[in-house]
Every structure is written in structure tokens, then in C-alpha cells.
């Protein structure tokens, strides 16, 4: 059997090994590229005063899940134009991770606080926000990951400012108002309420930041306030004046019924409020009476303000004397039941008085549309003075509690004699027959209302742009980005592919060694004569099969060597001597003829050798034959059992035969003795 030559086996299969290894690496690269994911990440920090305690500027707990909320991701879909049929909103949300960053310094502080027996309330203010994009998300998943996270953080910062800082703006509730089934006067009232709400919101925003000016349209909150105030004070007043002067209405009966119903509802509400006010009055009277009976009537306002409401509690009792003078202090809540009672009294009384004003307004409108009165005439309505109301104010009740000598029975009873006084003080009325408004007046009123609605809607759009930018400004003032958005591939595919190539190179090399050695084993036991260490008849046939279907080259030679008189010598000299002679002849043949792949030597039967040479001319074959003869004669000079053989040669070019079997037949035909003893 051949020697175990590792590098020969690898060299034999080197091309398949290299090709298959590279192919394996390429397949792995393509497969992993389809599975590749990209992570876009950034670090944000909450910078407001109580962020370290975990609170937002409005006092609510910081909830980082708002970053990837459904509302935020929905806006990301809108900003990026993503199709819900291609992307799943919940799937994208699940790929967002928010992780708090706790530094070693923070851990040391928490451990120190815990060591003192206190519970640390410090929360992380820095968070690592990331989004993972799949290869299937986009043709460019890296850019997709960056865009999603960028939009998500921008939207969150804007929402954070709107929800936790600037949540004062009113929504537009008049869009399409002139297209709804409202009367002209009702539309004017809705416009008035909306403008008042907007002005209140803008005023609060201006107080929060009076220097902000939007870059998108150049408006500040003061500019918006002036614009809305002009619409309310001038434009809306003109609309009111025209509608009332011309008694414009879409349906007079329905309008009258609505205002009569309002008056009835206000009356019911005031009856309930009056009952509450009277009950509070009785409690206050009882309190005053008990104070007088106790003799504790020397209390002045200084006692209440100085000794009750101005008491403070130190925030930290363990500070030094110098620190105590400047330490922060928390106010003690000194609210008592009487304070709550007075607050309820003021609220009920305020609601009561506003209802009286609303009733007076409704009576005024009914005087115009029902009674036919002119706008400038004094109308016979039951005004604020003529409607029963509590006589005492909250301040009067408070004074009664501290002024000695005054009886509780001297307080006025709510509603007593009010209706009679109203009847006596009623003013003369100027009325006339109601005249329907002309079509021209109706069209003019509709045009004025529509124009005012359009102007208001336009200002609303400007306000929303300003408010959106202000929300982003507020959010950015309290949330800072500590790093740019970085996108990294989660898998180093090129490195892994190179590793796969190396691994498969090793695997295929081992496989080549195993296959090569298995080939040697099979060749040794099937295709080789183990005694003479040459291919046997089967091996010779296998070699000839490789040339069975192709033409031989010109200098392809075939040599037949055959020992003669084998049986006679075996009988004469014995088996051992005969084997010794045959082995010697076998070794001489191996030494004489070239040891290369171009020369094939096979033992085709007992004592018969067939030699095929791919590049050996007739002259070369004669030279080799002469060399072989000389070597054999040298052996015969001292040996008892001498080598006797015959030789036949054929060359493809000389013989004109280019088929391997025919060339062998031709060589056999040319066989003749070379050494033959008598």
C-alpha cells in the first residue's frame, strides 16, 4: 500500500476543495445577508429639575414607553408614508427598546444612601433608545432604521412638550361650523366661546415663554393673541351687530324655543345652587353663634395670617445653623373645614351669578326675536337685579365670624322680596311687530359668518404650526440628545463568511485525506497485486477504460514483457528460487522505466507485464528495452534461476494505431524472445 502522504491527497483534490469552500462561504454570506439586522441607536437625557426623581415638568411620572406608543408610531407611519398592508405597527413597536443608563457614580450614590438605612429614590435620567430594522423592511435597511428612530424621537420630544409642558392650547372646534345646522346667532356664540378659549390658552403660553417666535411662519404668541383678539373684538362684534340689528335667523321659532329652554335650565340650576347656598349660610351662622357663645371673639386677621397660614416646616432638621437660614422649607397645609366651607360658598355663588347673567342675555335675545324690540331699546327683561339671589357674599360671611356683637339673625335671607323689587324696578319697554329679515340680509349674515370662520380657521392653522414648534422647543429644552443616531449591523457577515471558508477548507482537506486514503485502500485490495506492488489485471483494465473512447497521441507506446519457461523453472529450482527471480525482474522493470504518471506499469497475469507510456517514441522504447536486457543479464551472471523473457513493442505513430486495445494487440503480435537459455 502507498505511504500515508497527507499533502499528496490534498494536492490531488485542491481545486475542488478551494471551489467548494468559496461556494460555501458565498452561500453563507447570501443567507446571512437576508437575515442581517441593523440597529439604530441614540442616547437621550431628561434635564428638567425633578428628572432625577423620575418626574416630568408637570409632576407626572416619566414614562419612557411613550417613546414607542401606538400614537407615536402611527405618526411615524404618516411621516414616512408607510403602508399598513406592508408593515405591522405593533411589530415595529416591539423592535424599539429603551434601557436606562446607570453609571458607576450613580450606583455608588445609591449604595451609600442604602447603607444609611434610607431608600434611594434616584432614577436614571439617561436612556439608550434603539430600533432594529430587518433586511426585509427596505432595500436600504440602514437608512430605514435611521429614519424610523429619528422620526420617533422627534415626535416623542414634540409630544413630551405638548403633554407635560405646554398643554394649554385649545383645539379647533369651529372647523366647518358654517356648514352645520346652526343658526347665525348660535354660530356667533360658538365663535365667541372658541376665541375666548384660544385667547386664554395663548395668554398662558405667552406667560410661559414671551420670547418664542416660530421659524416656520415668524409668529410669536403675542402676534397670535393680537390676531385672535382683533377677530373677537372687531370682526365678531360686527357679526353680532349685523345679526341682531337685522334680526337674522334661519328658523325664528326654533331659535326662540332654544333660548326659552336655556332660561328654564339656568333656573333649575340656580334653584339647586340657591339651596346649597342657603345650607352653607346656615352652617356659617351656626359657626358664628358658637364662636360668640364661647367668648373667643378677639381674633383678628393678623392672627389668621401670621399664626395659621405663615407657619413653615424645615425640609431638613439636621442642617447647620448657617444652612438653616437659607434652607428650603415646605409649607404646612393649614386648611380646615371652615376654609372648605367658604370655598364651596364662593363656587356656588359664582355659578349662581353667572347663571343670572346668562338668563339676562337670553331674555335680551328673546326680546329681539320674540317681542320685536330693537337692539338699542331697553327691554322688559328680568335682569340680574330682579332675580332672587343670596344677599350675603362670602366676604360678609367671613367678617361676621370675627366681628363681635352682631347677631346671626341680622343676616339677610336669600331671595326675600327680590321678585317684588324686580317688578317695581322694571324699566319701560319699547316693542314692535317682528319683521322677517330679507334674503339679502340672510345672505350677508351667512357671508360674514363664513368669512369669520375662514379667518379663524386660518389663524388656527398658524397657531397649530406655532404650537407644534413650541412643543418641540419645550421638549428639546427638557430632553437632550447626547449622541447622534448611529446605525450598526448586528452581524459581521464578512468576518463570519471568511471563517466559514476557513472552516470548510479544513473540513474538505480532512475529507480529501480520508477519500485519498480510502482510494489507496481500495486500490491496494482491488486493483493492485500486493506481492509485486503493481496494478493487477483489473487495474490494467481500469486504466485502459480511460482511453477506450478517445484517440491516442502520437508518441503513445505500449510494451509487453513476458517471462518464459515459468513452470519448468518452478519444477527445476523450486518455488522460492522462482519467486526470487520474479521479484528481481519486477524490481528491475520498476527501476528501468520512469516513475511518473506518464508511465503506467501493470502485472497483467503471471509473469506478464504491460507498460503504457504517454510520451515515449520508438527510439526511447528500444533504449529502455536494451537497458532492461543489460540489467537482466547482469543478474543472470550469478543466479542459478535465470531471467528469461520476451518483449513486444508498438508505438501509435509508427504503427498507425491510435486505439489502446488495438495498440496492445499490435504489441503482443510483435513479441519475441530477448533472453532465452538453451
LUMTI-215385 format. One record per residue (C-alpha): x, y, z. Coordinates in steps of 0.05 Angstrom, whole numbers, padded with zeros to 5 digits, always signed. Each point is the difference from the previous one (the first is absolute). Layout:
XYZ...
***
This chain:
+00000+00000+00000+00022+00071-00014+00030+00041+00057-00046+00047+00037+00016+00066-00035-00047+00055+00026+00021+00055-00047-00005-00046-00060-00073-00014+00016-00014+00074+00009+00037+00018-00064-00040-00052-00037-00066+00034+00020+00025+00072+00007-00045+00030-00053-00065-00031+00026+00020+00019+00071+00011+00073-00018-00062+00005-00044-00046-00033+00051+00027+00041+00058-00011+00065-00038-00069-00023-00021-00018-00016+00072+00024+00069+00023-00041+00033-00056-00063-00039+00018+00009+00017+00073+00010+00074-00017-00063+00002-00043-00040-00036+00054+00024+00044+00057-00009+00063-00041-00074-00018-00005+00000-00008+00076+00041+00061+00015-00029+00052+00047+00021+00072+00013-00008+00037+00065-00007+00076+00003+00014+00027+00069+00006+00066+00037+00007+00024+00072-00051+00049+00029+00002+00036+00066-00056+00032+00041+00025+00067+00025-00059+00030+00039+00009+00013+00075-00036-00062+00027+00023-00048-00053+00048-00034+00049-00062-00016+00042-00035-00029-00060-00049+00058-00011-00017+00041-00062-00007+00077+00003-00076-00007+00013+00013-00046+00060-00021-00064-00034+00044-00061+00000+00047-00005-00059-00026-00057-00044+00052-00021-00052-00052-00045-00034-00028+00064-00030+00060-00001-00047-00028-00060-00037-00074+00009+00015-00052-00018-00053-00015+00074-00011+00073+00016-00011+00011-00059-00048-00064+00020-00038+00030+00068-00012+00065-00033-00023-00041-00038-00052-00030+00066-00023+00067+00036-00003+00034-00056-00039-00061-00018-00042+00002-00073+00022-00055-00046-00024-00037-00040+00053-00007-00058-00048+00075-00006-00004+00021+00018+00071-00031-00021+00066-00003+00057+00051+00006-00046+00061+00058-00037-00032+00039+00065-00009-00017+00021+00071+00026-00066+00027+00068+00014-00032+00010+00065+00041+00038-00009+00065+00011+00052+00054+00052-00016+00053+00019+00044+00059+00073+00017+00006+00026-00004+00071+00072+00023+00007+00049-00025+00052-00006+00066+00036-00076-00008+00004+00009-00070+00028+00049+00025+00052-00049+00055+00022-00057-00050+00006+00042-00048+00040+00022+00056+00047-00072+00021+00011-00023-00072+00011+00057-00010+00049-00029+00055+00044-00065-00038+00004-00038+00046-00047-00032-00020-00065+00030+00031-00061-00051+00034-00045+00048+00020-00055-00020-00021-00070+00042-00003-00063-00004+00063-00042+00037-00028-00060-00030-00053-00045+00026-00041-00058-00053-00001-00054+00008-00048-00059-00040-00027-00059+00016-00063-00038-00014-00004-00075-00004-00065-00039+00027-00012-00070-00071-00010-00025-00022+00069+00024+00032+00039-00057+00050-00003-00056+00043+00043+00045-00013-00025+00071+00054+00043+00030-00034+00064-00024-00067-00029+00021+00023-00011+00071+00029+00070+00005-00064+00032-00028-00046-00038+00047+00040+00017+00063+00011+00072-00022-00074+00011-00012-00018-00037+00064+00044+00043+00043-00022+00065-00033-00073-00019+00010+00012-00021+00071+00035+00065+00017-00057+00039-00031-00053-00042+00037+00039+00006+00064-00002+00076-00005-00074-00001-00016-00020-00050+00054+00045+00019+00058+00019+00073-00012-00044+00039-00049-00069-00031+00006-00039+00064-00001-00021+00009-00072-00073-00010-00018-00019-00044-00059-00035+00027-00061-00074-00013+00012-00028+00045-00054+00026-00036-00062-00059-00003-00048-00044+00039+00048-00036+00037-00055-00018-00066-00033-00035-00028+00062-00073+00010+00018+00010+00059+00047-00037+00066-00001+00041+00062-00014-00003+00025+00072+00020-00069+00026+00060-00001-00047+00021+00068+00026-00005-00025+00072+00041-00062-00017+00052+00044-00033+00002+00045+00061+00010-00059+00048+00054-00029-00045+00038+00066-00006-00003+00012+00075+00028-00070+00012+00056+00011-00050+00017+00068+00029+00005-00030+00069+00046-00056-00025+00044+00048-00039+00005+00046+00060+00024-00057+00044+00050-00022-00053+00026+00071-00005+00009+00003+00075+00040-00065-00005+00046+00027-00054-00008+00071-00026+00061-00002-00046-00018-00060-00044-00011+00012-00074-00014-00056-00049+00049-00008-00057-00052-00031-00046-00044+00063-00005+00033+00053+00045-00058+00005+00049+00008+00010+00074-00053-00012+00053-00011+00074+00006-00012+00005-00075-00051-00056+00004-00034+00033+00060-00008+00065-00038-00027-00035-00062-00051-00041+00040-00019+00060+00044-00013+00041-00063-00047-00054-00027-00037-00003+00066-00004+00074+00015-00011+00027-00070-00020-00053-00050-00045-00039+00047-00031+00063+00028-00019+00021-00071-00031-00068-00011-00040+00005+00064-00023+00071-00016-00022-00018-00071-00037-00063+00023-00037+00035+00056-00014+00065-00036-00031-00037-00059-00031-00056+00043+00032-00052-00045-00019-00072+00014-00010-00064-00038-00059-00023+00042-00030+00051+00048-00044-00049+00038+00057-00049+00011+00046+00056+00023-00052+00027+00050-00012-00071+00026+00074-00011+00011+00009+00064+00041-00063-00012+00041+00026-00070+00015+00067+00030+00021-00036+00047+00049-00037-00059+00029+00063-00040+00009+00037+00059+00032-00058+00008+00047+00002-00073+00021+00075+00005+00011-00008+00063+00041-00053-00032+00044+00049-00055+00016+00056+00051+00012-00045+00042+00045-00017-00061+00042+00074-00013+00009+00014+00073+00016-00055+00001+00052+00027-00063+00032+00070+00029+00004-00028+00064+00029-00033-00039+00056+00065-00035+00016+00038+00066+00000-00053+00031+00047+00008-00059+00046+00075+00008+00000-00006+00075+00016-00049-00013+00055+00044-00052+00032+00061+00047-00004-00039+00055+00036-00025-00047+00053+00070-00024+00014+00025+00071+00010+00056-00010-00050-00015+00064-00038+00066+00036+00005+00030-00034-00061+00025+00048-00053+00025-00011-00071+00072+00006+00025-00008-00064+00040-00029-00037-00059+00054+00023-00049+00061-00001+00046-00013-00058+00046-00038-00047-00045+00018+00009-00073+00073+00022+00007+00026-00060+00039+00054-00039-00035+00034-00066+00010+00075-00010-00009+00018-00047-00056+00061-00028+00037+00008+00006+00076+00073-00024-00001+00030+00059-00036+00048+00049+00032-00021+00068+00028+00025+00037-00061-00036-00047-00047-00065+00006+00039-00005+00073-00019-00001-00016-00075-00029-00070+00000-00060-00017-00042-00064-00006+00040-00066-00033-00014-00065+00034+00017-00046-00035+00050-00070-00013-00025-00044+00039+00049-00065-00010-00038-00058-00012+00048-00073-00017-00009-00020+00073+00002+00046+00016-00058-00031-00055-00041-00069+00027+00018+00017+00070-00023+00030-00026-00064-00065-00038-00015-00040+00062+00015+00041+00042-00049-00005-00053-00055-00075-00008+00008-00010+00075+00002+00043+00010-00062-00040-00051-00039-00064+00032+00024+00020+00070-00023+00025-00024-00067-00066-00035-00011-00036+00066+00013+00043+00034-00053-00016-00056-00049-00074+00005+00015+00002+00075-00012+00035-00011-00066-00052-00052-00022-00056+00048+00019+00034+00053-00040+00002-00045-00062-00073-00020+00010-00019+00073+00005+00029+00010-00070-00024-00062-00035-00065-00014+00038-00025+00070+00020+00028+00037-00060+00039+00051+00041+00058+00038-00030+00071-00013+00022+00010+00070+00030-00065+00001+00039-00005-00018+00074-00035-00068+00002-00049-00024+00052+00043-00057+00026+00013-00026+00069+00071+00022+00010+00051-00018+00052-00031+00047+00051-00069-00030-00010+00018-00073+00011+00002-00028+00069+00070-00009+00026+00036-00010+00066+00009+00067+00034+00065-00016+00037+00066-00006-00033+00057-00046+00022+00039+00059+00027-00060+00023+00041-00007-00069+00029+00073-00001+00018-00004+00067+00035-00060-00023+00040+00042-00055+00028+00050+00048+00032-00040+00064+00017-00030-00003+00070-00069+00025+00017-00035-00016-00065-00056-00051+00002-00006-00054-00052-00074+00015-00009+00018+00068-00029+00027-00032-00062-00045+00007-00061-00039-00061-00024+00014-00018-00073-00055+00017-00047-00044+00036+00049-00040+00055-00036+00043-00005-00062-00055-00014-00049-00042+00058+00025+00059+00047-00005+00012-00023-00071-00072+00014-00020+00004+00069+00030+00065+00018-00034-00018-00026-00069+00015+00051-00054-00048+00021-00054+00002-00043-00063+00004+00020-00072-00028-00056-00044-00028-00008-00069-00023-00051-00050+00054-00050-00020+00023+00009-00071+00032-00058-00038+00070+00014-00026+00008+00007-00075+00035-00051-00042+00055+00050-00012+00010+00006+00076+00002-00076+00006+00052-00006-00055+00042+00056+00030-00002-00031+00069+00019-00068-00028+00057+00032-00038+00025+00037+00061-00002-00063+00044+00034-00041-00054+00054+00052-00009+00012+00003+00075+00002-00077+00004+00051-00002-00056+00044+00053+00033-00005-00036+00066+00018-00066-00032+00059+00031-00035+00025+00029+00066-00012-00068+00033+00046-00031-00053+00053+00052+00014-00009-00010+00075+00007-00076-00007+00065+00009-00039+00027+00047+00054-00025-00046+00055+00032-00061-00034+00067+00034-00005-00007+00026+00071-00015-00071+00025+00063-00024-00035+00038+00058+00031-00027-00016+00070+00015-00073-00009+00070+00014-00025+00011+00046+00060-00015-00058+00047+00026-00059-00041+00068+00004-00032+00033-00047-00050+00068-00019+00027+00021-00035-00064-00016-00001-00073-00039-00058-00028+00048-00057-00015-00018-00059-00043+00040-00064+00006-00009-00069-00031-00014-00051+00053+00038-00056-00035+00070+00006-00030-00017-00041-00061+00066+00008-00038+00040-00024+00060-00047-00058+00011+00002-00018-00074+00076+00000+00002-00003-00045+00060-00047-00047-00037+00048-00003-00059+00057-00018+00047-00042-00052+00037-00023-00032-00065+00072+00000-00026+00020-00040+00061-00060-00046-00006+00011-00013-00074+00074-00011+00012-00016-00053+00052-00051-00029-00048+00052-00001-00056+00049-00036+00045-00053-00051+00019-00023-00010-00071+00072-00004-00025+00018-00052+00052-00064-00039-00014+00019+00002-00073+00068-00028+00017-00032-00056+00041-00048-00018-00055+00055+00004-00052+00045-00044+00043-00051-00055+00011-00038+00002-00066+00044+00029-00055+00070-00018+00024+00043-00062+00005+00023+00003+00072+00060-00047-00010+00032+00038-00057-00030+00068+00018-00026+00014-00070-00069+00009-00030-00031-00068-00015-00043-00021-00060-00061+00038+00028+00042+00061+00010+00027-00006-00071-00070-00006-00027-00021+00061+00039+00057+00041-00029-00017-00023-00070-00073+00022+00011+00023+00071+00008+00024-00001-00073-00055-00043-00028-00038+00057-00033+00056+00046-00022+00057+00001-00049+00071-00011+00024+00054+00053-00009+00057-00012-00050+00055-00022+00048-00044-00047+00040+00037-00066+00010-00020-00069+00023+00052-00051+00025-00014-00072+00017+00051-00039+00043-00013-00074+00013+00041-00050+00041+00007-00068-00034+00010-00071+00024-00031+00017+00068-00027-00070+00014+00064-00035-00020+00042+00045+00045-00048-00007+00056+00007-00075-00004+00075+00003-00009+00020+00053+00052-00059+00000+00047-00051+00052+00020+00047+00044+00041+00052+00007-00054-00054+00013-00052-00032+00054+00044+00068+00032+00012+00013+00004-00075-00069+00028-00015+00006+00053+00055+00069+00019-00027-00028+00008-00070-00057+00041+00029+00048+00047+00036+00043+00007-00063-00061+00022-00040-00019+00052+00052+00071+00027+00001+00008+00002-00076-00065+00033-00020-00020+00071+00023-00036+00008+00067-00052+00051-00020-00073+00007-00018+00021-00002-00074+00024-00072+00007-00050-00054+00021+00028-00069+00019-00049-00057+00014+00008-00075+00015-00051-00029-00048+00004-00072+00020+00057-00045+00026+00066+00025-00026-00032+00046-00052+00011+00076+00004-00035+00053-00041+00030+00069-00002-00035+00061-00028+00038+00064-00011-00033+00065-00020+00062+00033-00028+00050-00052-00024+00024-00007-00072+00023-00064-00033+00073+00019+00011-00013+00011+00074-00034-00067+00006+00059-00036-00032+00048+00035+00047-00041-00020+00061-00004-00071-00027+00075-00004-00008+00011+00027+00070-00048-00051+00027+00037-00056-00036+00067+00022+00028-00027+00000+00071-00031-00069-00009+00064-00029-00028+00039+00029+00058-00046-00037+00048+00004-00064-00040+00077-00001+00005-00003-00022+00072-00070-00029+00008-00018-00073-00007-00073+00015-00019+00012+00047-00057-00047+00053-00030-00028-00020-00067-00051+00046-00033-00027+00024-00066-00020+00071-00020-00048+00032-00049-00007+00075-00014-00047+00044-00040-00004+00076-00009-00063+00035-00023+00034+00044-00051+00045-00053-00029-00052-00054-00003-00056+00046-00020-00044-00027+00056-00034+00052+00045-00045-00045+00040+00027-00027+00065-00026-00072-00007+00023-00005-00072+00068+00027+00021+00005-00055+00053-00018-00052-00052+00053+00028-00045+00052-00003+00056-00020-00072+00015+00008-00017-00074+00072+00028+00003+00020-00041+00061+00067-00038-00009+00051-00030+00047+00053+00046+00029+00037-00047+00048-00011-00075-00008+00046-00054+00028+00010-00066-00037
***
